[in-house]
Amino acid sequence: MKYYYGIEYPAGLAADANTGNRYGTYYRFESREDRDEWIDDGPDSIHDSGARELIPAADQEFRSTRRKSEMYSKRCNDIAWIPTERGEFLT
């Protein structure tokens, strides 16, 4: 099954000063439409609290974070494991 991913920034677009990694929560969706609707329901500006954007599955930072999470029993400091309104955990 193909999945679609998004990220939500709790304080707007921000990155770690040391690593350059984004601060945010990743979400998984079963359809592009669900992901796009979720993004559209967020604030208009990427700099606002709760800003959302799509993350391509091939995104290098996302793939690295996901690999780390799988190595550590699906728990990692870089990801908050929160379900979307549609009930999907990022696994």
Secondary structure by P-SEA (a helix, b strand, c coil): ccccbbbbbccccccccccccccbbbbbbccaaaaaaaaaaccccccccbbbbbbccccaaaaaaaaaaaaaccccccccccccccccccc
